[in-house]
Amino acid sequence: MFTSRRFKTPVIDDALSSNIDAMLEDKLLDLFKYAMRSVAATLARAAQFDTSDFANTAESGCDGFTLAIRQVFPGERDAWLGVFESGEQRLEVVGHLE
């Protein structure tokens, strides 16, 4: 039976950060998991967001970042690469849905 990718469990495989503290990194990783599930449920191979597009980012300190997310393997919607950027701050994330 087919299950929508929106209901699969997001898993972070690797993350590499530059000039981002651990608390902000955790919040951005949660945002990546949400975005990964949301984009995987569509036919999009890539997407770009401003973190202000998501609810509660200002309160969590995630406001002001851009997120570019794309499929690791074109045509496979379970593995994703994301890059958050804001000035000198950068976080690269690889994750998948299981």
OpenMM code with the backbone's topology and positions (N, CA, C; nanometers):
from openmm import Vec3, app, unit

residues = "MET PHE THR SER ARG ARG PHE LYS THR PRO VAL ILE ASP ASP ALA LEU SER SER ASN ILE ASP ALA MET LEU GLU ASP LYS LEU LEU ASP LEU PHE LYS TYR ALA MET ARG SER VAL ALA ALA THR LEU ALA ARG ALA ALA GLN PHE ASP THR SER ASP PHE ALA ASN THR ALA GLU SER GLY CYS ASP GLY PHE THR LEU ALA ILE ARG GLN VAL PHE PRO GLY GLU ARG ASP ALA TRP LEU GLY VAL PHE GLU SER GLY GLU GLN ARG LEU GLU VAL VAL GLY HIS LEU GLU".split()
positions = [
    Vec3(0.0836, -0.1183, 0.0000),
    Vec3(0.0000, 0.0000, 0.0000),
    Vec3(0.0878, 0.1243, 0.0000),
    Vec3(0.0531, 0.2213, -0.0816),
    Vec3(0.1293, 0.3447, -0.0947),
    Vec3(0.0993, 0.4388, 0.0217),
    Vec3(0.2051, 0.4936, 0.0809),
    Vec3(0.1908, 0.5937, 0.1854),
    Vec3(0.2497, 0.7242, 0.1341),
    Vec3(0.1777, 0.8327, 0.1508),
    Vec3(0.2269, 0.9626, 0.1068),
    Vec3(0.3594, 0.9944, 0.1745),
    Vec3(0.4482, 1.0566, 0.1008),
    Vec3(0.5779, 1.0957, 0.1567),
    Vec3(0.5613, 1.1961, 0.2711),
    Vec3(0.4496, 1.2649, 0.2746),
    Vec3(0.4244, 1.3602, 0.3825),
    Vec3(0.4184, 1.2900, 0.5182),
    Vec3(0.3855, 1.1603, 0.5188),
    Vec3(0.3723, 1.0864, 0.6443),
    Vec3(0.4936, 1.0003, 0.6765),
    Vec3(0.5964, 1.0036, 0.5909),
    Vec3(0.7177, 0.9277, 0.6191),
    Vec3(0.8001, 1.0002, 0.7252),
    Vec3(0.8888, 0.9267, 0.7894),
    Vec3(0.9724, 0.9836, 0.8952),
    Vec3(1.0975, 1.0468, 0.8352),
    Vec3(1.1214, 1.1764, 0.8619),
    Vec3(1.2425, 1.2405, 0.8109),
    Vec3(1.3633, 1.2057, 0.8980),
    Vec3(1.4757, 1.1779, 0.8328),
    Vec3(1.5996, 1.1423, 0.9022),
    Vec3(1.7114, 1.2319, 0.8493),
    Vec3(1.7882, 1.2913, 0.9401),
    Vec3(1.9042, 1.3716, 0.9015),
    Vec3(2.0243, 1.2778, 0.8938),
    Vec3(2.0881, 1.2721, 0.7766),
    Vec3(2.2045, 1.1862, 0.7581),
    Vec3(2.3346, 1.2581, 0.7910),
    Vec3(2.3414, 1.3865, 0.7583),
    Vec3(2.4642, 1.4614, 0.7824),
    Vec3(2.4327, 1.6104, 0.7793),
    Vec3(2.5092, 1.6867, 0.8542),
    Vec3(2.4945, 1.8323, 0.8550),
    Vec3(2.6314, 1.8953, 0.8762),
    Vec3(2.6570, 2.0019, 0.8022),
    Vec3(2.7825, 2.0752, 0.8126),
    Vec3(2.7478, 2.2225, 0.8273),
    Vec3(2.7880, 2.2821, 0.9406),
    Vec3(2.7504, 2.4213, 0.9656),
    Vec3(2.8723, 2.5113, 0.9725),
    Vec3(2.8483, 2.6376, 0.9422),
    Vec3(2.9514, 2.7396, 0.9503),
    Vec3(2.8904, 2.8631, 1.0156),
    Vec3(2.9467, 2.9035, 1.1298),
    Vec3(2.9020, 3.0217, 1.2046),
    Vec3(2.7588, 3.0104, 1.2560),
    Vec3(2.7169, 2.8895, 1.2921),
    Vec3(2.5831, 2.8665, 1.3468),
    Vec3(2.5976, 2.7917, 1.4788),
    Vec3(2.5349, 2.8438, 1.5850),
    Vec3(2.5438, 2.7751, 1.7141),
    Vec3(2.4521, 2.6523, 1.7158),
    Vec3(2.4744, 2.5654, 1.8120),
    Vec3(2.4047, 2.4359, 1.8182),
    Vec3(2.2534, 2.4516, 1.8324),
    Vec3(2.2093, 2.5503, 1.9089),
    Vec3(2.0659, 2.5682, 1.9302),
    Vec3(1.9958, 2.6117, 1.8004),
    Vec3(2.0563, 2.7058, 1.7285),
    Vec3(2.0002, 2.7497, 1.6007),
    Vec3(2.0061, 2.6359, 1.4989),
    Vec3(2.1141, 2.5594, 1.4998),
    Vec3(2.1261, 2.4459, 1.4076),
    Vec3(2.0125, 2.3461, 1.4286),
    Vec3(1.9807, 2.3155, 1.5531),
    Vec3(1.8705, 2.2222, 1.5817),
    Vec3(1.7377, 2.2740, 1.5256),
    Vec3(1.7141, 2.4036, 1.5402),
    Vec3(1.5892, 2.4619, 1.4896),
    Vec3(1.5849, 2.4590, 1.3369),
    Vec3(1.6989, 2.4866, 1.2731),
    Vec3(1.7042, 2.4810, 1.1270),
    Vec3(1.6883, 2.3375, 1.0766),
    Vec3(1.7433, 2.2413, 1.1491),
    Vec3(1.7267, 2.1009, 1.1098),
    Vec3(1.5802, 2.0589, 1.1177),
    Vec3(1.5098, 2.1053, 1.2206),
    Vec3(1.3658, 2.0765, 1.2297),
    Vec3(1.2912, 2.1372, 1.1108),
    Vec3(1.3300, 2.2577, 1.0726),
    Vec3(1.2680, 2.3235, 0.9578),
    Vec3(1.2983, 2.2471, 0.8286),
    Vec3(1.4214, 2.1958, 0.8157),
    Vec3(1.4578, 2.1158, 0.6979),
    Vec3(1.3735, 1.9886, 0.6901),
    Vec3(1.3537, 1.9225, 0.8028),
    Vec3(1.2713, 1.8007, 0.8040),
    Vec3(1.1303, 1.8310, 0.7540),
    Vec3(1.0737, 1.9410, 0.8013),
    Vec3(0.9392, 1.9802, 0.7580),
    Vec3(0.9371, 2.0097, 0.6078),
    Vec3(1.0353, 2.0874, 0.5615),
    Vec3(1.0412, 2.1235, 0.4197),
    Vec3(1.0637, 2.0006, 0.3323),
    Vec3(1.1479, 1.9081, 0.3786),
    Vec3(1.1766, 1.7865, 0.3025),
    Vec3(1.0488, 1.7059, 0.2809),
    Vec3(0.9720, 1.6865, 0.3862),
    Vec3(0.8459, 1.6119, 0.3727),
    Vec3(0.7473, 1.6854, 0.2830),
    Vec3(0.7407, 1.8163, 0.2977),
    Vec3(0.6459, 1.8951, 0.2182),
    Vec3(0.6796, 1.8915, 0.0696),
    Vec3(0.8064, 1.9097, 0.0345),
    Vec3(0.8468, 1.9114, -0.1065),
    Vec3(0.8415, 1.7712, -0.1659),
    Vec3(0.8773, 1.6699, -0.0888),
    Vec3(0.8762, 1.5317, -0.1389),
    Vec3(0.7363, 1.4863, -0.1775),
    Vec3(0.6354, 1.5453, -0.1179),
    Vec3(0.4971, 1.5073, -0.1482),
    Vec3(0.4497, 1.5656, -0.2812),
    Vec3(0.5320, 1.6501, -0.3434),
    Vec3(0.4979, 1.7109, -0.4722),
    Vec3(0.5846, 1.6493, -0.5817),
    Vec3(0.5695, 1.6975, -0.7030),
    Vec3(0.6534, 1.6520, -0.8139),
    Vec3(0.7782, 1.7383, -0.8307),
    Vec3(0.7976, 1.8366, -0.7437),
    Vec3(0.9121, 1.9269, -0.7546),
    Vec3(1.0430, 1.8531, -0.7280),
    Vec3(1.1439, 1.8841, -0.8068),
    Vec3(1.2780, 1.8276, -0.7857),
    Vec3(1.3642, 1.9212, -0.7028),
    Vec3(1.3237, 2.0473, -0.6945),
    Vec3(1.3974, 2.1474, -0.6180),
    Vec3(1.3001, 2.2575, -0.5768),
    Vec3(1.3365, 2.3272, -0.4702),
    Vec3(1.2538, 2.4385, -0.4232),
    Vec3(1.3425, 2.5359, -0.3470),
    Vec3(1.2988, 2.6599, -0.3389),
    Vec3(1.3710, 2.7605, -0.2621),
    Vec3(1.2713, 2.8371, -0.1770),
    Vec3(1.3092, 2.8597, -0.0528),
    Vec3(1.2233, 2.9284, 0.0424),
    Vec3(1.3026, 3.0349, 0.1162),
    Vec3(1.2318, 3.1337, 0.1673),
    Vec3(1.2834, 3.2195, 0.2733),
    Vec3(1.2249, 3.1612, 0.4005),
    Vec3(1.3025, 3.1575, 0.5065),
    Vec3(1.2496, 3.0978, 0.6290),
    Vec3(1.1293, 3.1753, 0.6812),
    Vec3(1.1154, 3.3009, 0.6411),
    Vec3(0.9974, 3.3779, 0.6824),
    Vec3(0.8693, 3.3226, 0.6202),
    Vec3(0.8812, 3.2334, 0.5191),
    Vec3(0.7642, 3.1678, 0.4602),
    Vec3(0.6988, 3.0704, 0.5577),
    Vec3(0.7722, 3.0273, 0.6589),
    Vec3(0.7234, 2.9292, 0.7548),
    Vec3(0.6770, 2.9995, 0.8824),
    Vec3(0.5742, 2.9450, 0.9452),
    Vec3(0.5214, 3.0024, 1.0694),
    Vec3(0.6229, 2.9899, 1.1825),
    Vec3(0.6249, 3.0868, 1.2704),
    Vec3(0.7030, 3.0854, 1.3952),
    Vec3(0.8540, 3.0941, 1.3772),
    Vec3(0.9054, 3.1276, 1.2585),
    Vec3(1.0510, 3.1344, 1.2442),
    Vec3(1.1099, 3.2555, 1.3158),
    Vec3(1.0369, 3.3646, 1.3226),
    Vec3(1.0884, 3.4831, 1.3920),
    Vec3(1.1072, 3.4540, 1.5404),
    Vec3(1.0104, 3.3849, 1.6006),
    Vec3(1.0189, 3.3528, 1.7430),
    Vec3(1.1314, 3.2537, 1.7725),
    Vec3(1.1609, 3.1655, 1.6783),
    Vec3(1.2629, 3.0630, 1.7020),
    Vec3(1.4026, 3.1091, 1.6628),
    Vec3(1.4145, 3.2289, 1.6035),
    Vec3(1.5457, 3.2802, 1.5658),
    Vec3(1.5935, 3.2334, 1.4295),
    Vec3(1.5076, 3.1702, 1.3528),
    Vec3(1.5442, 3.1171, 1.2208),
    Vec3(1.5146, 3.2149, 1.1084),
    Vec3(1.4613, 3.3303, 1.1393),
    Vec3(1.4229, 3.4269, 1.0373),
    Vec3(1.5469, 3.4816, 0.9668),
    Vec3(1.5331, 3.5127, 0.8383),
    Vec3(1.6427, 3.5744, 0.7646),
    Vec3(1.7276, 3.4784, 0.6837),
    Vec3(1.6968, 3.3505, 0.6864),
    Vec3(1.7711, 3.2510, 0.6084),
    Vec3(1.6965, 3.2199, 0.4792),
    Vec3(1.7711, 3.1797, 0.3782),
    Vec3(1.7104, 3.1181, 0.2605),
    Vec3(1.7386, 2.9690, 0.2703),
    Vec3(1.6483, 2.8900, 0.2170),
    Vec3(1.6662, 2.7449, 0.2118),
    Vec3(1.6487, 2.7010, 0.0679),
    Vec3(1.7534, 2.6416, 0.0124),
    Vec3(1.7451, 2.5784, -0.1193),
    Vec3(1.7483, 2.4284, -0.0945),
    Vec3(1.6499, 2.3574, -0.1466),
    Vec3(1.6397, 2.2134, -0.1243),
    Vec3(1.6238, 2.1452, -0.2603),
    Vec3(1.6944, 2.0336, -0.2791),
    Vec3(1.6846, 1.9608, -0.4060),
    Vec3(1.7030, 1.8118, -0.3817),
    Vec3(1.6575, 1.7336, -0.4778),
    Vec3(1.6747, 1.5892, -0.4700),
    Vec3(1.8230, 1.5549, -0.4847),
    Vec3(1.8715, 1.4614, -0.4032),
    Vec3(2.0097, 1.4157, -0.4156),
    Vec3(2.0259, 1.3391, -0.5464),
    Vec3(1.9314, 1.2515, -0.5747),
    Vec3(1.9307, 1.1731, -0.6980),
    Vec3(1.8076, 1.2155, -0.7779),
    Vec3(1.8252, 1.2887, -0.8890),
    Vec3(1.7092, 1.3365, -0.9658),
    Vec3(1.6098, 1.2246, -0.9960),
    Vec3(1.4842, 1.2517, -0.9668),
    Vec3(1.3787, 1.1536, -0.9886),
    Vec3(1.3482, 1.0673, -0.8678),
    Vec3(1.4353, 1.0664, -0.7683),
    Vec3(1.4142, 0.9909, -0.6441),
    Vec3(1.3713, 1.0897, -0.5362),
    Vec3(1.2520, 1.0752, -0.4850),
    Vec3(1.1974, 1.1753, -0.3925),
    Vec3(1.2186, 1.1424, -0.2451),
    Vec3(1.3090, 1.0510, -0.2132),
    Vec3(1.3309, 1.0169, -0.0726),
    Vec3(1.4608, 1.0721, -0.0145),
    Vec3(1.5549, 1.1182, -0.0963),
    Vec3(1.6829, 1.1710, -0.0478),
    Vec3(1.6966, 1.3165, -0.0916),
    Vec3(1.7297, 1.4046, 0.0049),
    Vec3(1.7297, 1.5483, -0.0204),
    Vec3(1.8540, 1.6166, 0.0347),
    Vec3(1.8962, 1.7222, -0.0339),
    Vec3(2.0065, 1.8072, 0.0083),
    Vec3(1.9504, 1.9468, 0.0287),
    Vec3(1.9828, 2.0084, 0.1415),
    Vec3(1.9355, 2.1435, 0.1687),
    Vec3(2.0489, 2.2335, 0.2119),
    Vec3(2.0400, 2.3608, 0.1759),
    Vec3(2.1398, 2.4596, 0.2162),
    Vec3(2.0669, 2.5824, 0.2699),
    Vec3(2.0938, 2.6134, 0.3966),
    Vec3(2.0450, 2.7361, 0.4590),
    Vec3(2.1574, 2.8389, 0.4512),
    Vec3(2.1236, 2.9631, 0.4154),
    Vec3(2.2240, 3.0693, 0.4109),
    Vec3(2.1658, 3.2004, 0.4609),
    Vec3(2.2491, 3.2723, 0.5357),
    Vec3(2.2167, 3.4075, 0.5804),
    Vec3(2.3489, 3.4778, 0.6098),
    Vec3(2.3912, 3.5654, 0.5197),
    Vec3(2.5196, 3.6329, 0.5382),
    Vec3(2.6333, 3.5325, 0.5461),
    Vec3(2.7073, 3.5349, 0.6569),
    Vec3(2.8204, 3.4435, 0.6771),
    Vec3(2.7781, 3.3094, 0.7370),
    Vec3(2.6516, 3.2951, 0.7695),
    Vec3(2.6015, 3.1710, 0.8286),
    Vec3(2.5558, 3.0757, 0.7187),
    Vec3(2.5933, 2.9489, 0.7345),
    Vec3(2.5582, 2.8482, 0.6332),
    Vec3(2.5422, 2.7125, 0.7013),
    Vec3(2.4413, 2.6388, 0.6579),
    Vec3(2.4179, 2.5030, 0.7065),
    Vec3(2.3809, 2.4160, 0.5875),
    Vec3(2.4607, 2.3112, 0.5636),
    Vec3(2.4326, 2.2145, 0.4577),
    Vec3(2.3803, 2.0878, 0.5234),
    Vec3(2.2710, 2.0338, 0.4699),
    Vec3(2.2043, 1.9189, 0.5311),
    Vec3(2.1732, 1.8144, 0.4249),
    Vec3(2.1964, 1.6879, 0.4591),
    Vec3(2.1535, 1.5756, 0.3756),
    Vec3(2.0584, 1.4928, 0.4601),
    Vec3(1.9438, 1.4594, 0.4027),
    Vec3(1.8457, 1.3801, 0.4760),
    Vec3(1.7666, 1.2914, 0.3828),
    Vec3(1.6897, 1.2025, 0.4432),
    Vec3(1.6039, 1.1144, 0.3639),
    Vec3(1.4754, 1.0853, 0.4401),
    Vec3(1.3809, 1.0290, 0.3687),
    Vec3(1.2532, 0.9891, 0.4276),
    Vec3(1.2470, 0.8377, 0.4314),
    Vec3(1.2010, 0.7831, 0.5435),
    Vec3(1.1864, 0.6367, 0.5516),
    Vec3(1.0514, 0.5995, 0.6067),
] * unit.nanometer
topology = app.Topology()
chain = topology.addChain("A")
for resn in residues:
    res = topology.addResidue(resn, chain)
    for name in ("N", "CA", "C"):
        topology.addAtom(name, app.Element.getBySymbol(name[0]), res)
